[in-house]
Amino acid sequence: MQKDPPPDLALEIDVTSKSLNRFSIYARLGLPEIWCYDSGELKIYLLQAGEYLESEKSLVFPSLEIRDLPQIIEQNRANGRRAIRKAVREWVRSKK
């Protein structure tokens, strides 16, 4: 039986508890990248030699400055989810 590969990345949004204690589960699954969003800050972690190390760049989106996302989200939060999605799409398109 063929095994499905892990997703390219996981996004953890830490509201009531920290996601760091779940990293070992992701590592066993072979998940190459985790993004953790907590209190307006986004951190990127890459799996290297069985453990996650913080990174400045995403493997999945290497040409995007992923750490700019929290600012875009916060600037558009008052206008709702649709406005946030639109702003993120426009930001991604501007980086091509």
PDB file of N, CA, C and O in Angstrom, chain B, residues numbered from 101:
ATOM      1  N   MET B 101       0.840  -1.178   0.000  1.00  0.00           N
ATOM      2  CA  MET B 101       0.000   0.000   0.000  1.00  0.00           C
ATOM      3  C   MET B 101       0.892   1.250   0.000  1.00  0.00           C
ATOM      4  O   MET B 101       1.863   1.330   0.752  1.00  0.00           O
ATOM      5  N   GLN B 102       0.549   2.212  -0.846  1.00  0.00           N
ATOM      6  CA  GLN B 102       1.326   3.436  -0.975  1.00  0.00           C
ATOM      7  C   GLN B 102       0.932   4.438   0.105  1.00  0.00           C
ATOM      8  O   GLN B 102      -0.249   4.619   0.401  1.00  0.00           O
ATOM      9  N   LYS B 103       1.937   5.084   0.686  1.00  0.00           N
ATOM     10  CA  LYS B 103       1.710   6.060   1.747  1.00  0.00           C
ATOM     11  C   LYS B 103       1.657   7.462   1.148  1.00  0.00           C
ATOM     12  O   LYS B 103       2.505   7.822   0.332  1.00  0.00           O
ATOM     13  N   ASP B 104       0.660   8.256   1.551  1.00  0.00           N
ATOM     14  CA  ASP B 104       0.558   9.640   1.091  1.00  0.00           C
ATOM     15  C   ASP B 104       1.683  10.464   1.707  1.00  0.00           C
ATOM     16  O   ASP B 104       2.030  10.268   2.872  1.00  0.00           O
ATOM     17  N   PRO B 105       2.259  11.393   0.926  1.00  0.00           N
ATOM     18  CA  PRO B 105       3.301  12.255   1.486  1.00  0.00           C
ATOM     19  C   PRO B 105       2.688  13.276   2.448  1.00  0.00           C
ATOM     20  O   PRO B 105       1.490  13.552   2.388  1.00  0.00           O
ATOM     21  N   PRO B 106       3.514  13.832   3.331  1.00  0.00           N
ATOM     22  CA  PRO B 106       2.985  14.862   4.240  1.00  0.00           C
ATOM     23  C   PRO B 106       2.681  16.131   3.456  1.00  0.00           C
ATOM     24  O   PRO B 106       3.182  16.299   2.344  1.00  0.00           O
ATOM     25  N   PRO B 107       1.871  17.026   4.011  1.00  0.00           N
ATOM     26  CA  PRO B 107       1.636  18.325   3.371  1.00  0.00           C
ATOM     27  C   PRO B 107       2.949  19.098   3.284  1.00  0.00           C
ATOM     28  O   PRO B 107       3.919  18.754   3.959  1.00  0.00           O
ATOM     29  N   ASP B 108       2.981  20.131   2.465  1.00  0.00           N
ATOM     30  CA  ASP B 108       4.181  20.954   2.322  1.00  0.00           C
ATOM     31  C   ASP B 108       4.457  21.791   3.565  1.00  0.00           C
ATOM     32  O   ASP B 108       5.609  22.035   3.922  1.00  0.00           O
ATOM     33  N   LEU B 109       3.375  22.228   4.221  1.00  0.00           N
ATOM     34  CA  LEU B 109       3.569  23.013   5.440  1.00  0.00           C
ATOM     35  C   LEU B 109       2.333  22.952   6.303  1.00  0.00           C
ATOM     36  O   LEU B 109       1.244  22.603   5.846  1.00  0.00           O
ATOM     37  N   ALA B 110       2.526  23.301   7.572  1.00  0.00           N
ATOM     38  CA  ALA B 110       1.416  23.427   8.521  1.00  0.00           C
ATOM     39  C   ALA B 110       1.446  24.849   9.059  1.00  0.00           C
ATOM     40  O   ALA B 110       2.514  25.434   9.245  1.00  0.00           O
ATOM     41  N   LEU B 111       0.282  25.388   9.302  1.00  0.00           N
ATOM     42  CA  LEU B 111       0.146  26.711   9.903  1.00  0.00           C
ATOM     43  C   LEU B 111      -0.498  26.532  11.270  1.00  0.00           C
ATOM     44  O   LEU B 111      -1.615  26.027  11.382  1.00  0.00           O
ATOM     45  N   GLU B 112       0.210  26.945  12.293  1.00  0.00           N
ATOM     46  CA  GLU B 112      -0.294  26.887  13.661  1.00  0.00           C
ATOM     47  C   GLU B 112      -0.576  28.312  14.115  1.00  0.00           C
ATOM     48  O   GLU B 112       0.298  29.177  14.046  1.00  0.00           O
ATOM     49  N   ILE B 113      -1.786  28.550  14.576  1.00  0.00           N
ATOM     50  CA  ILE B 113      -2.143  29.860  15.114  1.00  0.00           C
ATOM     51  C   ILE B 113      -2.313  29.686  16.615  1.00  0.00           C
ATOM     52  O   ILE B 113      -3.266  29.059  17.076  1.00  0.00           O
ATOM     53  N   ASP B 114      -1.391  30.241  17.360  1.00  0.00           N
ATOM     54  CA  ASP B 114      -1.370  30.060  18.807  1.00  0.00           C
ATOM     55  C   ASP B 114      -2.214  31.136  19.478  1.00  0.00           C
ATOM     56  O   ASP B 114      -1.846  32.310  19.516  1.00  0.00           O
ATOM     57  N   VAL B 115      -3.356  30.702  20.007  1.00  0.00           N
ATOM     58  CA  VAL B 115      -4.249  31.620  20.698  1.00  0.00           C
ATOM     59  C   VAL B 115      -4.255  31.297  22.186  1.00  0.00           C
ATOM     60  O   VAL B 115      -3.998  32.167  23.018  1.00  0.00           O
ATOM     61  N   THR B 116      -4.547  30.054  22.515  1.00  0.00           N
ATOM     62  CA  THR B 116      -4.640  29.682  23.926  1.00  0.00           C
ATOM     63  C   THR B 116      -3.488  28.791  24.383  1.00  0.00           C
ATOM     64  O   THR B 116      -3.206  28.720  25.579  1.00  0.00           O
ATOM     65  N   SER B 117      -2.825  28.119  23.461  1.00  0.00           N
ATOM     66  CA  SER B 117      -1.689  27.277  23.846  1.00  0.00           C
ATOM     67  C   SER B 117      -0.632  27.326  22.749  1.00  0.00           C
ATOM     68  O   SER B 117      -0.935  27.595  21.587  1.00  0.00           O
ATOM     69  N   LYS B 118       0.592  27.065  23.132  1.00  0.00           N
ATOM     70  CA  LYS B 118       1.710  27.109  22.193  1.00  0.00           C
ATOM     71  C   LYS B 118       1.784  25.806  21.402  1.00  0.00           C
ATOM     72  O   LYS B 118       1.479  24.732  21.920  1.00  0.00           O
ATOM     73  N   SER B 119       2.191  25.919  20.153  1.00  0.00           N
ATOM     74  CA  SER B 119       2.260  24.762  19.265  1.00  0.00           C
ATOM     75  C   SER B 119       3.596  24.040  19.332  1.00  0.00           C
ATOM     76  O   SER B 119       3.739  22.959  18.762  1.00  0.00           O
ATOM     77  N   LEU B 120       4.574  24.616  20.018  1.00  0.00           N
ATOM     78  CA  LEU B 120       5.909  24.019  20.043  1.00  0.00           C
ATOM     79  C   LEU B 120       5.913  22.584  20.540  1.00  0.00           C
ATOM     80  O   LEU B 120       6.747  21.792  20.102  1.00  0.00           O
ATOM     81  N   ASN B 121       5.004  22.224  21.447  1.00  0.00           N
ATOM     82  CA  ASN B 121       4.984  20.857  21.963  1.00  0.00           C
ATOM     83  C   ASN B 121       4.452  19.855  20.940  1.00  0.00           C
ATOM     84  O   ASN B 121       4.520  18.650  21.184  1.00  0.00           O
ATOM     85  N   ARG B 122       3.930  20.312  19.814  1.00  0.00           N
ATOM     86  CA  ARG B 122       3.455  19.414  18.757  1.00  0.00           C
ATOM     87  C   ARG B 122       4.508  19.207  17.661  1.00  0.00           C
ATOM     88  O   ARG B 122       4.289  18.426  16.735  1.00  0.00           O
ATOM     89  N   PHE B 123       5.629  19.890  17.760  1.00  0.00           N
ATOM     90  CA  PHE B 123       6.647  19.798  16.719  1.00  0.00           C
ATOM     91  C   PHE B 123       7.150  18.368  16.533  1.00  0.00           C
ATOM     92  O   PHE B 123       7.424  17.957  15.405  1.00  0.00           O
ATOM     93  N   SER B 124       7.277  17.604  17.617  1.00  0.00           N
ATOM     94  CA  SER B 124       7.777  16.232  17.488  1.00  0.00           C
ATOM     95  C   SER B 124       6.819  15.373  16.668  1.00  0.00           C
ATOM     96  O   SER B 124       7.257  14.471  15.954  1.00  0.00           O
ATOM     97  N   ILE B 125       5.540  15.639  16.760  1.00  0.00           N
ATOM     98  CA  ILE B 125       4.547  14.903  15.954  1.00  0.00           C
ATOM     99  C   ILE B 125       4.747  15.233  14.483  1.00  0.00           C
ATOM    100  O   ILE B 125       4.775  14.338  13.639  1.00  0.00           O
ATOM    101  N   TYR B 126       4.887  16.516  14.178  1.00  0.00           N
ATOM    102  CA  TYR B 126       5.122  16.928  12.792  1.00  0.00           C
ATOM    103  C   TYR B 126       6.422  16.337  12.256  1.00  0.00           C
ATOM    104  O   TYR B 126       6.487  15.931  11.096  1.00  0.00           O
ATOM    105  N   ALA B 127       7.452  16.288  13.090  1.00  0.00           N
ATOM    106  CA  ALA B 127       8.742  15.744  12.657  1.00  0.00           C
ATOM    107  C   ALA B 127       8.607  14.265  12.307  1.00  0.00           C
ATOM    108  O   ALA B 127       9.177  13.814  11.314  1.00  0.00           O
ATOM    109  N   ARG B 128       7.858  13.501  13.114  1.00  0.00           N
ATOM    110  CA  ARG B 128       7.646  12.075  12.810  1.00  0.00           C
ATOM    111  C   ARG B 128       6.904  11.892  11.498  1.00  0.00           C
ATOM    112  O   ARG B 128       7.118  10.903  10.797  1.00  0.00           O
ATOM    113  N   LEU B 129       6.037  12.831  11.162  1.00  0.00           N
ATOM    114  CA  LEU B 129       5.309  12.776   9.896  1.00  0.00           C
ATOM    115  C   LEU B 129       6.173  13.215   8.712  1.00  0.00           C
ATOM    116  O   LEU B 129       5.829  12.965   7.557  1.00  0.00           O
ATOM    117  N   GLY B 130       7.296  13.871   9.011  1.00  0.00           N
ATOM    118  CA  GLY B 130       8.178  14.353   7.959  1.00  0.00           C
ATOM    119  C   GLY B 130       7.719  15.652   7.325  1.00  0.00           C
ATOM    120  O   GLY B 130       8.068  15.946   6.182  1.00  0.00           O
ATOM    121  N   LEU B 131       6.938  16.434   8.064  1.00  0.00           N
ATOM    122  CA  LEU B 131       6.442  17.716   7.566  1.00  0.00           C
ATOM    123  C   LEU B 131       7.609  18.687   7.455  1.00  0.00           C
ATOM    124  O   LEU B 131       8.238  18.999   8.466  1.00  0.00           O
ATOM    125  N   PRO B 132       7.918  19.176   6.249  1.00  0.00           N
ATOM    126  CA  PRO B 132       9.134  19.973   6.068  1.00  0.00           C
ATOM    127  C   PRO B 132       9.093  21.397   6.626  1.00  0.00           C
ATOM    128  O   PRO B 132      10.145  21.989   6.872  1.00  0.00           O
ATOM    129  N   GLU B 133       7.892  21.959   6.832  1.00  0.00           N
ATOM    130  CA  GLU B 133       7.825  23.371   7.209  1.00  0.00           C
ATOM    131  C   GLU B 133       6.611  23.644   8.088  1.00  0.00           C
ATOM    132  O   GLU B 133       5.521  23.127   7.845  1.00  0.00           O
ATOM    133  N   ILE B 134       6.818  24.467   9.117  1.00  0.00           N
ATOM    134  CA  ILE B 134       5.739  24.901  10.008  1.00  0.00           C
ATOM    135  C   ILE B 134       5.807  26.416  10.127  1.00  0.00           C
ATOM    136  O   ILE B 134       6.882  26.990  10.300  1.00  0.00           O
ATOM    137  N   TRP B 135       4.646  27.057  10.032  1.00  0.00           N
ATOM    138  CA  TRP B 135       4.536  28.480  10.309  1.00  0.00           C
ATOM    139  C   TRP B 135       3.751  28.619  11.607  1.00  0.00           C
ATOM    140  O   TRP B 135       2.693  28.008  11.762  1.00  0.00           O
ATOM    141  N   CYS B 136       4.258  29.411  12.532  1.00  0.00           N
ATOM    142  CA  CYS B 136       3.559  29.660  13.800  1.00  0.00           C
ATOM    143  C   CYS B 136       3.243  31.145  13.908  1.00  0.00           C
ATOM    144  O   CYS B 136       4.136  31.991  13.873  1.00  0.00           O
ATOM    145  N   TYR B 137       1.966  31.441  14.040  1.00  0.00           N
ATOM    146  CA  TYR B 137       1.494  32.818  14.186  1.00  0.00           C
ATOM    147  C   TYR B 137       1.044  33.001  15.626  1.00  0.00           C
ATOM    148  O   TYR B 137       0.163  32.290  16.110  1.00  0.00           O
ATOM    149  N   ASP B 138       1.663  33.970  16.307  1.00  0.00           N
ATOM    150  CA  ASP B 138       1.339  34.202  17.710  1.00  0.00           C
ATOM    151  C   ASP B 138       1.491  35.687  18.012  1.00  0.00           C
ATOM    152  O   ASP B 138       2.565  36.258  17.823  1.00  0.00           O
ATOM    153  N   SER B 139       0.429  36.301  18.476  1.00  0.00           N
ATOM    154  CA  SER B 139       0.446  37.702  18.912  1.00  0.00           C
ATOM    155  C   SER B 139       1.044  38.638  17.859  1.00  0.00           C
ATOM    156  O   SER B 139       1.881  39.483  18.174  1.00  0.00           O
ATOM    157  N   GLY B 140       0.611  38.482  16.620  1.00  0.00           N
ATOM    158  CA  GLY B 140       1.052  39.369  15.561  1.00  0.00           C
ATOM    159  C   GLY B 140       2.419  39.055  14.987  1.00  0.00           C
ATOM    160  O   GLY B 140       2.942  39.833  14.189  1.00  0.00           O
ATOM    161  N   GLU B 141       3.013  37.934  15.373  1.00  0.00           N
ATOM    162  CA  GLU B 141       4.330  37.559  14.868  1.00  0.00           C
ATOM    163  C   GLU B 141       4.247  36.196  14.184  1.00  0.00           C
ATOM    164  O   GLU B 141       3.601  35.275  14.685  1.00  0.00           O
ATOM    165  N   LEU B 142       4.901  36.085  13.047  1.00  0.00           N
ATOM    166  CA  LEU B 142       4.930  34.837  12.293  1.00  0.00           C
ATOM    167  C   LEU B 142       6.351  34.301  12.276  1.00  0.00           C
ATOM    168  O   LEU B 142       7.281  34.998  11.871  1.00  0.00           O
ATOM    169  N   LYS B 143       6.515  33.060  12.718  1.00  0.00           N
ATOM    170  CA  LYS B 143       7.824  32.408  12.696  1.00  0.00           C
ATOM    171  C   LYS B 143       7.753  31.210  11.757  1.00  0.00           C
ATOM    172  O   LYS B 143       6.744  30.509  11.684  1.00  0.00           O
ATOM    173  N   ILE B 144       8.845  30.999  11.047  1.00  0.00           N
ATOM    174  CA  ILE B 144       8.953  29.891  10.105  1.00  0.00           C
ATOM    175  C   ILE B 144       9.956  28.900  10.672  1.00  0.00           C
ATOM    176  O   ILE B 144      11.048  29.276  11.098  1.00  0.00           O
ATOM    177  N   TYR B 145       9.569  27.625  10.672  1.00  0.00           N
ATOM    178  CA  TYR B 145      10.456  26.565  11.139  1.00  0.00           C
ATOM    179  C   TYR B 145      10.606  25.532  10.034  1.00  0.00           C
ATOM    180  O   TYR B 145       9.623  25.125   9.415  1.00  0.00           O
ATOM    181  N   LEU B 146      11.847  25.109   9.790  1.00  0.00           N
ATOM    182  CA  LEU B 146      12.131  24.097   8.779  1.00  0.00           C
ATOM    183  C   LEU B 146      12.700  22.857   9.446  1.00  0.00           C
ATOM    184  O   LEU B 146      13.505  22.946  10.373  1.00  0.00           O
ATOM    185  N   LEU B 147      12.270  21.701   8.962  1.00  0.00           N
ATOM    186  CA  LEU B 147      12.746  20.427   9.491  1.00  0.00           C
ATOM    187  C   LEU B 147      14.138  20.153   8.937  1.00  0.00           C
ATOM    188  O   LEU B 147      14.337  20.074   7.725  1.00  0.00           O
ATOM    189  N   GLN B 148      15.096  20.010   9.848  1.00  0.00           N
ATOM    190  CA  GLN B 148      16.481  19.732   9.466  1.00  0.00           C
ATOM    191  C   GLN B 148      17.048  18.701  10.431  1.00  0.00           C
ATOM    192  O   GLN B 148      17.115  18.931  11.639  1.00  0.00           O
ATOM    193  N   ALA B 149      17.453  17.566   9.884  1.00  0.00           N
ATOM    194  CA  ALA B 149      18.026  16.473  10.688  1.00  0.00           C
ATOM    195  C   ALA B 149      17.106  16.073  11.838  1.00  0.00           C
ATOM    196  O   ALA B 149      17.566  15.822  12.952  1.00  0.00           O
ATOM    197  N   GLY B 150      15.796  16.016  11.560  1.00  0.00           N
ATOM    198  CA  GLY B 150      14.834  15.537  12.541  1.00  0.00           C
ATOM    199  C   GLY B 150      14.341  16.549  13.550  1.00  0.00           C
ATOM    200  O   GLY B 150      13.547  16.204  14.426  1.00  0.00           O
ATOM    201  N   GLU B 151      14.791  17.798  13.452  1.00  0.00           N
ATOM    202  CA  GLU B 151      14.289  18.824  14.368  1.00  0.00           C
ATOM    203  C   GLU B 151      14.004  20.109  13.601  1.00  0.00           C
ATOM    204  O   GLU B 151      14.535  20.334  12.513  1.00  0.00           O
ATOM    205  N   TYR B 152      13.155  20.944  14.190  1.00  0.00           N
ATOM    206  CA  TYR B 152      12.765  22.195  13.548  1.00  0.00           C
ATOM    207  C   TYR B 152      13.650  23.339  14.011  1.00  0.00           C
ATOM    208  O   TYR B 152      13.849  23.566  15.205  1.00  0.00           O
ATOM    209  N   LEU B 153      14.173  24.051  13.017  1.00  0.00           N
ATOM    210  CA  LEU B 153      14.989  25.228  13.284  1.00  0.00           C
ATOM    211  C   LEU B 153      14.319  26.434  12.657  1.00  0.00           C
ATOM    212  O   LEU B 153      13.785  26.354  11.551  1.00  0.00           O
ATOM    213  N   GLU B 154      14.351  27.561  13.373  1.00  0.00           N
ATOM    214  CA  GLU B 154      13.724  28.772  12.853  1.00  0.00           C
ATOM    215  C   GLU B 154      14.477  29.254  11.615  1.00  0.00           C
ATOM    216  O   GLU B 154      15.702  29.153  11.538  1.00  0.00           O
ATOM    217  N   SER B 155      13.726  29.777  10.652  1.00  0.00           N
ATOM    218  CA  SER B 155      14.292  30.213   9.383  1.00  0.00           C
ATOM    219  C   SER B 155      13.743  31.581   9.001  1.00  0.00           C
ATOM    220  O   SER B 155      12.632  31.942   9.389  1.00  0.00           O
ATOM    221  N   GLU B 156      14.509  32.324   8.255  1.00  0.00           N
ATOM    222  CA  GLU B 156      14.058  33.609   7.738  1.00  0.00           C
ATOM    223  C   GLU B 156      13.214  33.436   6.476  1.00  0.00           C
ATOM    224  O   GLU B 156      12.398  34.299   6.152  1.00  0.00           O
ATOM    225  N   LYS B 157      13.405  32.330   5.768  1.00  0.00           N
ATOM    226  CA  LYS B 157      12.738  32.101   4.477  1.00  0.00           C
ATOM    227  C   LYS B 157      11.933  30.813   4.506  1.00  0.00           C
ATOM    228  O   LYS B 157      12.252  29.874   5.236  1.00  0.00           O
ATOM    229  N   SER B 158      10.901  30.792   3.708  1.00  0.00           N
ATOM    230  CA  SER B 158      10.066  29.621   3.514  1.00  0.00           C
ATOM    231  C   SER B 158      10.626  28.783   2.363  1.00  0.00           C
ATOM    232  O   SER B 158      11.086  29.327   1.359  1.00  0.00           O
ATOM    233  N   LEU B 159      10.584  27.462   2.514  1.00  0.00           N
ATOM    234  CA  LEU B 159      10.938  26.575   1.400  1.00  0.00           C
ATOM    235  C   LEU B 159       9.821  26.544   0.366  1.00  0.00           C
ATOM    236  O   LEU B 159      10.075  26.429  -0.833  1.00  0.00           O
ATOM    237  N   VAL B 160       8.588  26.649   0.836  1.00  0.00           N
ATOM    238  CA  VAL B 160       7.425  26.554  -0.040  1.00  0.00           C
ATOM    239  C   VAL B 160       7.264  27.827  -0.875  1.00  0.00           C
ATOM    240  O   VAL B 160       6.919  27.767  -2.055  1.00  0.00           O
ATOM    241  N   PHE B 161       7.517  28.974  -0.250  1.00  0.00           N
ATOM    242  CA  PHE B 161       7.398  30.260  -0.928  1.00  0.00           C
ATOM    243  C   PHE B 161       8.708  31.043  -0.775  1.00  0.00           C
ATOM    244  O   PHE B 161       8.741  32.054  -0.072  1.00  0.00           O
ATOM    245  N   PRO B 162       9.772  30.594  -1.416  1.00  0.00           N
ATOM    246  CA  PRO B 162      11.093  31.203  -1.187  1.00  0.00           C
ATOM    247  C   PRO B 162      11.216  32.655  -1.634  1.00  0.00           C
ATOM    248  O   PRO B 162      12.059  33.386  -1.113  1.00  0.00           O
ATOM    249  N   SER B 163      10.404  33.083  -2.577  1.00  0.00           N
ATOM    250  CA  SER B 163      10.537  34.452  -3.080  1.00  0.00           C
ATOM    251  C   SER B 163       9.688  35.462  -2.305  1.00  0.00           C
ATOM    252  O   SER B 163       9.763  36.660  -2.576  1.00  0.00           O
ATOM    253  N   LEU B 164       8.892  35.004  -1.357  1.00  0.00           N
ATOM    254  CA  LEU B 164       8.031  35.909  -0.593  1.00  0.00           C
ATOM    255  C   LEU B 164       8.627  36.203   0.782  1.00  0.00           C
ATOM    256  O   LEU B 164       9.193  35.325   1.433  1.00  0.00           O
ATOM    257  N   GLU B 165       8.490  37.432   1.200  1.00  0.00           N
ATOM    258  CA  GLU B 165       8.883  37.821   2.555  1.00  0.00           C
ATOM    259  C   GLU B 165       7.712  37.486   3.473  1.00  0.00           C
ATOM    260  O   GLU B 165       6.895  38.351   3.792  1.00  0.00           O
ATOM    261  N   ILE B 166       7.638  36.245   3.889  1.00  0.00           N
ATOM    262  CA  ILE B 166       6.505  35.730   4.661  1.00  0.00           C
ATOM    263  C   ILE B 166       6.289  36.517   5.948  1.00  0.00           C
ATOM    264  O   ILE B 166       5.154  36.648   6.406  1.00  0.00           O
ATOM    265  N   ARG B 167       7.331  37.027   6.520  1.00  0.00           N
ATOM    266  CA  ARG B 167       7.202  37.768   7.782  1.00  0.00           C
ATOM    267  C   ARG B 167       6.452  39.084   7.625  1.00  0.00           C
ATOM    268  O   ARG B 167       6.126  39.723   8.625  1.00  0.00           O
ATOM    269  N   ASP B 168       6.169  39.507   6.382  1.00  0.00           N
ATOM    270  CA  ASP B 168       5.356  40.700   6.145  1.00  0.00           C
ATOM    271  C   ASP B 168       3.861  40.425   6.332  1.00  0.00           C
ATOM    272  O   ASP B 168       3.072  41.359   6.472  1.00  0.00           O
ATOM    273  N   LEU B 169       3.478  39.163   6.334  1.00  0.00           N
ATOM    274  CA  LEU B 169       2.049  38.811   6.411  1.00  0.00           C
ATOM    275  C   LEU B 169       1.336  39.348   7.652  1.00  0.00           C
ATOM    276  O   LEU B 169       0.231  39.872   7.517  1.00  0.00           O
ATOM    277  N   PRO B 170       1.907  39.245   8.852  1.00  0.00           N
ATOM    278  CA  PRO B 170       1.175  39.767  10.019  1.00  0.00           C
ATOM    279  C   PRO B 170       0.794  41.235   9.885  1.00  0.00           C
ATOM    280  O   PRO B 170      -0.302  41.627  10.285  1.00  0.00           O
ATOM    281  N   GLN B 171       1.676  42.044   9.333  1.00  0.00           N
ATOM    282  CA  GLN B 171       1.368  43.463   9.152  1.00  0.00           C
ATOM    283  C   GLN B 171       0.202  43.646   8.178  1.00  0.00           C
ATOM    284  O   GLN B 171      -0.676  44.477   8.410  1.00  0.00           O
ATOM    285  N   ILE B 172       0.193  42.879   7.099  1.00  0.00           N
ATOM    286  CA  ILE B 172      -0.905  42.956   6.125  1.00  0.00           C
ATOM    287  C   ILE B 172      -2.214  42.537   6.779  1.00  0.00           C
ATOM    288  O   ILE B 172      -3.251  43.169   6.573  1.00  0.00           O
ATOM    289  N   ILE B 173      -2.163  41.479   7.562  1.00  0.00           N
ATOM    290  CA  ILE B 173      -3.364  40.991   8.256  1.00  0.00           C
ATOM    291  C   ILE B 173      -3.885  42.055   9.218  1.00  0.00           C
ATOM    292  O   ILE B 173      -5.077  42.360   9.226  1.00  0.00           O
ATOM    293  N   GLU B 174      -2.991  42.617  10.026  1.00  0.00           N
ATOM    294  CA  GLU B 174      -3.409  43.605  11.016  1.00  0.00           C
ATOM    295  C   GLU B 174      -3.952  44.874  10.361  1.00  0.00           C
ATOM    296  O   GLU B 174      -4.905  45.465  10.869  1.00  0.00           O
ATOM    297  N   GLN B 175      -3.373  45.299   9.258  1.00  0.00           N
ATOM    298  CA  GLN B 175      -3.834  46.500   8.567  1.00  0.00           C
ATOM    299  C   GLN B 175      -5.242  46.327   8.011  1.00  0.00           C
ATOM    300  O   GLN B 175      -5.964  47.309   7.841  1.00  0.00           O
ATOM    301  N   ASN B 176      -5.638  45.090   7.726  1.00  0.00           N
ATOM    302  CA  ASN B 176      -6.933  44.844   7.097  1.00  0.00           C
ATOM    303  C   ASN B 176      -7.928  44.139   8.004  1.00  0.00           C
ATOM    304  O   ASN B 176      -9.051  43.857   7.586  1.00  0.00           O
ATOM    305  N   ARG B 177      -7.534  43.849   9.238  1.00  0.00           N
ATOM    306  CA  ARG B 177      -8.388  43.090  10.162  1.00  0.00           C
ATOM    307  C   ARG B 177      -9.747  43.744  10.382  1.00  0.00           C
ATOM    308  O   ARG B 177     -10.766  43.052  10.410  1.00  0.00           O
ATOM    309  N   ALA B 178      -9.778  45.052  10.536  1.00  0.00           N
ATOM    310  CA  ALA B 178     -11.035  45.754  10.828  1.00  0.00           C
ATOM    311  C   ALA B 178     -12.041  45.646   9.681  1.00  0.00           C
ATOM    312  O   ALA B 178     -13.241  45.826   9.884  1.00  0.00           O
ATOM    313  N   ASN B 179     -11.550  45.355   8.482  1.00  0.00           N
ATOM    314  CA  ASN B 179     -12.433  45.259   7.318  1.00  0.00           C
ATOM    315  C   ASN B 179     -12.923  43.832   7.046  1.00  0.00           C
ATOM    316  O   ASN B 179     -13.670  43.607   6.094  1.00  0.00           O
ATOM    317  N   GLY B 180     -12.506  42.873   7.874  1.00  0.00           N
ATOM    318  CA  GLY B 180     -13.015  41.512   7.760  1.00  0.00           C
ATOM    319  C   GLY B 180     -12.121  40.575   6.951  1.00  0.00           C
ATOM    320  O   GLY B 180     -11.132  40.977   6.338  1.00  0.00           O
ATOM    321  N   ARG B 181     -12.523  39.302   6.984  1.00  0.00           N
ATOM    322  CA  ARG B 181     -11.736  38.240   6.338  1.00  0.00           C
ATOM    323  C   ARG B 181     -11.589  38.432   4.836  1.00  0.00           C
ATOM    324  O   ARG B 181     -10.524  38.192   4.266  1.00  0.00           O
ATOM    325  N   ARG B 182     -12.656  38.859   4.214  1.00  0.00           N
ATOM    326  CA  ARG B 182     -12.607  39.053   2.758  1.00  0.00           C
ATOM    327  C   ARG B 182     -11.546  40.096   2.384  1.00  0.00           C
ATOM    328  O   ARG B 182     -10.797  39.911   1.425  1.00  0.00           O
ATOM    329  N   ALA B 183     -11.492  41.170   3.134  1.00  0.00           N
ATOM    330  CA  ALA B 183     -10.502  42.221   2.886  1.00  0.00           C
ATOM    331  C   ALA B 183      -9.088  41.698   3.118  1.00  0.00           C
ATOM    332  O   ALA B 183      -8.165  42.038   2.378  1.00  0.00           O
ATOM    333  N   ILE B 184      -8.923  40.873   4.144  1.00  0.00           N
ATOM    334  CA  ILE B 184      -7.609  40.282   4.418  1.00  0.00           C
ATOM    335  C   ILE B 184      -7.187  39.390   3.252  1.00  0.00           C
ATOM    336  O   ILE B 184      -6.060  39.492   2.767  1.00  0.00           O
ATOM    337  N   ARG B 185      -8.088  38.515   2.800  1.00  0.00           N
ATOM    338  CA  ARG B 185      -7.761  37.628   1.668  1.00  0.00           C
ATOM    339  C   ARG B 185      -7.388  38.427   0.429  1.00  0.00           C
ATOM    340  O   ARG B 185      -6.430  38.096  -0.270  1.00  0.00           O
ATOM    341  N   LYS B 186      -8.149  39.480   0.163  1.00  0.00           N
ATOM    342  CA  LYS B 186      -7.876  40.313  -1.011  1.00  0.00           C
ATOM    343  C   LYS B 186      -6.506  40.983  -0.885  1.00  0.00           C
ATOM    344  O   LYS B 186      -5.738  41.014  -1.846  1.00  0.00           O
ATOM    345  N   ALA B 187      -6.207  41.513   0.288  1.00  0.00           N
ATOM    346  CA  ALA B 187      -4.924  42.184   0.506  1.00  0.00           C
ATOM    347  C   ALA B 187      -3.758  41.204   0.363  1.00  0.00           C
ATOM    348  O   ALA B 187      -2.727  41.547  -0.216  1.00  0.00           O
ATOM    349  N   VAL B 188      -3.916  40.000   0.882  1.00  0.00           N
ATOM    350  CA  VAL B 188      -2.852  38.994   0.761  1.00  0.00           C
ATOM    351  C   VAL B 188      -2.657  38.599  -0.697  1.00  0.00           C
ATOM    352  O   VAL B 188      -1.523  38.485  -1.163  1.00  0.00           O
ATOM    353  N   ARG B 189      -3.755  38.391  -1.422  1.00  0.00           N
ATOM    354  CA  ARG B 189      -3.654  38.053  -2.856  1.00  0.00           C
ATOM    355  C   ARG B 189      -2.925  39.151  -3.624  1.00  0.00           C
ATOM    356  O   ARG B 189      -2.043  38.871  -4.436  1.00  0.00           O
ATOM    357  N   GLU B 190      -3.299  40.397  -3.363  1.00  0.00           N
ATOM    358  CA  GLU B 190      -2.656  41.525  -4.047  1.00  0.00           C
ATOM    359  C   GLU B 190      -1.171  41.597  -3.697  1.00  0.00           C
ATOM    360  O   GLU B 190      -0.345  41.881  -4.565  1.00  0.00           O
ATOM    361  N   TRP B 191      -0.831  41.346  -2.453  1.00  0.00           N
ATOM    362  CA  TRP B 191       0.559  41.355  -2.015  1.00  0.00           C
ATOM    363  C   TRP B 191       1.358  40.274  -2.756  1.00  0.00           C
ATOM    364  O   TRP B 191       2.462  40.531  -3.237  1.00  0.00           O
ATOM    365  N   VAL B 192       0.791  39.062  -2.841  1.00  0.00           N
ATOM    366  CA  VAL B 192       1.470  37.967  -3.537  1.00  0.00           C
ATOM    367  C   VAL B 192       1.662  38.317  -5.016  1.00  0.00           C
ATOM    368  O   VAL B 192       2.744  38.111  -5.566  1.00  0.00           O
ATOM    369  N   ARG B 193       0.622  38.840  -5.654  1.00  0.00           N
ATOM    370  CA  ARG B 193       0.726  39.210  -7.068  1.00  0.00           C
ATOM    371  C   ARG B 193       1.782  40.288  -7.298  1.00  0.00           C
ATOM    372  O   ARG B 193       2.464  40.277  -8.323  1.00  0.00           O
ATOM    373  N   SER B 194       1.920  41.202  -6.370  1.00  0.00           N
ATOM    374  CA  SER B 194       2.902  42.284  -6.525  1.00  0.00           C
ATOM    375  C   SER B 194       4.337  41.783  -6.419  1.00  0.00           C
ATOM    376  O   SER B 194       5.270  42.479  -6.822  1.00  0.00           O
ATOM    377  N   LYS B 195       4.517  40.582  -5.880  1.00  0.00           N
ATOM    378  CA  LYS B 195       5.859  40.016  -5.694  1.00  0.00           C
ATOM    379  C   LYS B 195       6.318  39.155  -6.858  1.00  0.00           C
ATOM    380  O   LYS B 195       7.460  38.698  -6.877  1.00  0.00           O
ATOM    381  N   LYS B 196       5.439  38.929  -7.829  1.00  0.00           N
ATOM    382  CA  LYS B 196       5.792  38.072  -8.980  1.00  0.00           C
ATOM    383  C   LYS B 196       6.716  38.764  -9.930  1.00  0.00           C
ATOM    384  O   LYS B 196       7.107  38.185 -10.944  1.00  0.00           O
TER     385      LYS B 196
END
